[in-house]
Structures are given as C-alpha cells and as structure tokens.
Amino acid sequence: MSVIQVELSDLRGYASLVDRAGQDAKQLQGDAMSQIADGDFGRILELVTGEYESLLPAFHAILGEDSTRLDQTATGLRQVARDFAETDKRVSQTFGIGKAITDDGDASGFGDVAGMSLFCPASGKELPQMKFGFPFDQACDLASMAGLPDPRDWVTRQVAGDIGKADRQAAAWDMYAEAALSVRTNLEHGQRAIKKTWLGEAAVASDAKAAEMGLGDEGAKRCDDADGCAPA
C-alpha cells in the first residue's frame, strides 16, 4: 500500500501560493503587452527593429502560458486536497492511515517571501533637437508656444530615433526579470514548505512537475519530519 501523508491546510496554502504566482504572471503579461508593445525606435535602430519585434509576441505568449499553467496547477492542488479529505472520510480509516491526513487549519508557512513591483520606467535620455536654421526655428518655436507639435521633434525622431523609448524598454526588461525572479522565489519557497507534510504518489508527481518547470534544487530531498528540508 502506498503511503499517504498530508497536512490539508498546508496543501491548500500551497495551492493559494501557486494561484498568486499565476496572477502575478498574468499581471506581468498585461504590463509587458502595454509597455513593450513594439520596437519602433526610429531610423537609428531600424536595423534591429524586425528581429526585436519578432521576439515580443513570443515573450508575451510565454508569460500568458505561465499564468495559465500555474492557474491549472493551483486548481489541481485544491482538487487533490478535496480528494484526500473525501478519501480519509470514507475509506482511509479502514486501513489505519486516517491520522496521516490531518488538518490543523494553519497554513502560515505559505505566504509570499518576495514581492513583485511593476512601474512605468522613466528615461532621462533625449536626443538633441534638430535645428532647421533661422527663420524656420522661430516658426517652430511659435508653433510650440501655441501648444502645437514641434516639427523639429518629429524630424529628430524620424531621422535619428526615439532613444528615450528604447531606454524605457531596456529598463522595463530589467524590471520584468526582477519580477519573474520574485515569482520563482515564491514558488520555490512553497515547494520547500509543502515537502514537510506531504508524502505519497501525488507528492512525487508534484515534485516532478516542479522539476519540469525548473523549480527547486535537483538534489533536494523530501522531508520525513517537521524540522524543514535541506539539500541532499
């Protein structure tokens, strides 16, 4: 007979942690689709525009897929918890393993340990304004004073490129890397915590799924006590 050991409140807490990770990934996708929508930086960077823009849909899609899979995993974990509870109620006591399936109502070890911060990156980089020479510059100054677009700004962007936009997107990439790392950190924290009270085939399958997602240490061992896990 396979061994089943689980703390139901921990399993539910782990499911909630995974669910939050999925929501974070979804928020990341939405922010990226807004802030990194295209690679039109003007002529100065047009040689790389095509290749750069071809990467954006794939990046957006990956974040969306991460969100979907994490949502599905959280739903699956909650279903496993319900199945365990129902099995314990109907059958497990007959085999003398009911005490292995407990619920102390405490899932305090499954809070997020890393926060995700998204913002609109600012850029202080600007191209020097194009000069048309007198008297055209005076005409442009008058247009700008009247609240109209300055033709020199448009020409500068078309001829040289929107350096500010490129700089903001570079800062956004750094921000998303940090945000994705925080999601990973929370998932690995949850994976380590659930190993303390969950044993059995379902637990092994969960470990395998986590490894498939690249989470945790390959040498991590499953805990047999409540003192915590350590790398093997």
C-alpha positions in Angstrom: 0.0 0.0 0.0 1.4 3.4 -0.9 2.0 5.9 1.9 -0.2 9.0 2.0 0.7 11.8 4.4 -0.6 15.3 4.0 -1.5 18.3 6.1 -4.6 19.6 4.2 -4.3 23.2 5.4 -0.7 23.2 4.1 -1.8 21.8 0.8 -4.5 24.5 0.5 -1.9 27.1 1.4 0.4 25.8 -1.3 -2.4 26.0 -3.8 -3.1 29.6 -2.9 0.6 30.4 -3.2 0.7 28.9 -6.7 -2.5 30.7 -7.6 -1.0 34.0 -6.6 2.1 33.2 -8.7 -0.3 32.7 -11.7 -1.9 36.0 -11.1 1.5 37.7 -10.9 2.4 36.1 -14.2 -0.8 37.3 -15.7 -0.1 40.8 -14.4 3.3 40.6 -15.9 1.9 39.7 -19.3 -0.6 42.6 -19.3 2.1 45.1 -18.2 4.5 43.8 -20.9 1.9 44.0 -23.6 1.3 47.6 -22.6 4.9 48.8 -22.1 6.7 46.7 -24.7 4.2 46.7 -27.5 6.5 47.4 -30.4 10.1 48.1 -31.3 9.6 51.3 -33.4 12.5 53.4 -32.2 13.1 55.3 -35.4 15.7 55.1 -38.1 18.7 54.9 -35.8 17.6 51.4 -34.6 15.7 50.3 -37.6 18.3 47.6 -38.4 17.3 45.6 -35.3 13.6 46.5 -35.3 12.4 43.5 -37.2 14.3 40.9 -35.1 13.4 42.7 -31.9 9.7 42.9 -32.7 9.5 39.3 -33.7 10.6 38.4 -30.1 7.8 40.4 -28.4 4.8 38.1 -29.3 6.8 35.1 -28.1 7.7 36.8 -24.8 4.0 37.9 -24.2 2.8 34.3 -25.1 5.3 32.7 -22.6 4.0 34.9 -19.8 0.5 34.0 -20.7 1.3 30.3 -20.8 3.0 30.5 -17.4 -0.1 32.2 -16.0 -2.4 29.5 -17.4 -0.3 26.6 -16.2 0.1 28.0 -12.7 -3.7 28.6 -12.5 -4.3 25.0 -13.6 -1.8 23.7 -11.1 -3.4 25.6 -8.3 -6.8 24.2 -9.3 -5.3 20.7 -9.4 -3.8 21.1 -5.9 -7.1 22.2 -4.5 -8.8 19.2 -6.1 -6.2 16.9 -4.6 -6.8 18.3 -1.2 -10.6 17.7 -1.6 -9.9 14.2 -2.8 -7.7 13.4 0.2 -10.3 14.7 2.6 -13.0 12.7 1.0 -10.9 9.5 0.9 -10.0 10.0 4.5 -13.6 10.4 5.4 -14.9 7.3 3.5 -12.0 4.8 3.3 -8.7 5.6 4.9 -9.7 4.9 8.4 -10.4 1.4 7.4 -6.8 0.9 6.5 -5.5 2.7 9.6 -3.9 5.6 7.9 -6.5 8.3 8.7 -4.2 10.0 11.2 -1.7 10.7 8.4 -4.3 13.0 6.7 -4.7 15.9 9.1 -5.8 19.5 9.1 -4.7 21.9 11.8 -6.1 24.9 9.9 -2.7 26.6 9.8 -1.1 27.5 6.5 1.1 30.3 7.8 4.2 29.0 6.1 2.9 29.6 2.6 2.9 33.4 2.4 4.9 35.1 -0.3 8.5 35.8 0.6 9.3 38.1 -2.4 7.2 41.0 -3.6 6.6 41.9 -7.2 6.8 45.6 -8.2 5.7 46.9 -11.6 6.1 50.5 -12.6 6.4 52.7 -15.6 10.2 53.1 -16.3 11.3 56.7 -16.8 14.1 57.8 -19.1 16.2 60.9 -18.9 17.8 60.3 -22.2 16.8 62.6 -25.1 18.2 63.3 -28.5 19.4 66.8 -29.2 16.7 68.7 -31.0 17.0 69.1 -34.8 17.7 72.7 -35.9 16.3 74.0 -39.2 18.1 77.3 -39.0 16.7 80.8 -39.0 13.8 81.7 -39.7 12.4 78.2 -39.6 13.4 77.6 -35.9 11.4 80.8 -35.0 8.4 79.4 -36.7 8.7 76.1 -34.9 9.1 78.0 -31.6 5.9 79.9 -32.2 4.1 76.6 -33.0 5.4 75.1 -29.8 4.3 78.1 -27.7 0.9 77.8 -29.2 0.6 74.2 -28.0 1.2 72.7 -31.4 3.6 69.7 -32.0 7.1 70.9 -32.7 8.1 69.7 -36.2 11.7 69.5 -35.1 10.9 66.8 -32.6 9.1 64.7 -35.2 12.0 65.1 -37.7 14.5 64.2 -35.0 12.7 61.0 -34.1 12.4 60.0 -37.7 16.0 60.7 -38.7 17.8 59.7 -35.5 15.4 57.6 -33.4 13.5 57.6 -30.2 16.3 57.0 -27.7 14.0 57.6 -24.7 11.6 54.9 -25.8 14.5 52.4 -26.3 15.9 53.3 -22.9 12.5 52.8 -21.2 12.0 49.4 -22.8 15.5 48.4 -21.7 14.6 49.4 -18.1 11.3 47.5 -18.5 13.1 44.3 -19.4 15.2 44.6 -16.2 12.0 45.2 -14.2 10.4 42.1 -15.7 13.4 40.0 -15.0 13.3 41.0 -11.3 9.5 40.4 -11.2 9.8 36.9 -12.7 12.6 36.1 -10.2 10.3 37.1 -7.4 7.6 34.7 -8.8 10.1 31.9 -9.0 11.3 32.6 -5.4 7.8 32.3 -4.0 7.2 29.1 -5.9 10.4 27.5 -4.7 9.6 28.6 -1.1 6.2 26.9 -1.4 7.7 23.8 -2.9 10.2 23.5 0.0 7.4 24.1 2.6 5.0 21.5 1.3 7.7 18.8 1.4 7.4 18.9 5.1 4.0 17.4 5.4 3.1 15.8 2.0 4.2 12.3 1.1 2.9 9.8 -1.4 2.5 9.4 -5.2 0.7 12.7 -5.6 3.5 14.4 -3.8 6.1 12.7 -6.1 4.1 13.8 -9.1 4.1 17.4 -7.8 7.8 17.3 -7.4 8.2 16.0 -10.9 6.0 18.9 -12.2 8.1 21.4 -10.3 11.3 20.0 -11.7 9.8 20.2 -15.2 9.2 23.9 -14.5 12.8 24.3 -13.4 12.0 24.9 -9.8 13.9 23.8 -6.7 17.3 22.0 -6.3 17.8 18.8 -8.2 19.3 17.3 -5.1 16.5 18.4 -2.7 15.2 15.5 -0.6 11.7 15.1 0.7 11.3 15.6 4.4 10.2 12.9 6.8 9.9 15.3 9.8 8.6 18.7 10.6 12.1 20.3 11.1 12.5 21.5 7.5 14.2 20.4 4.3 17.8 20.6 3.3 19.6 19.8 0.1 20.7 16.2 -0.2 
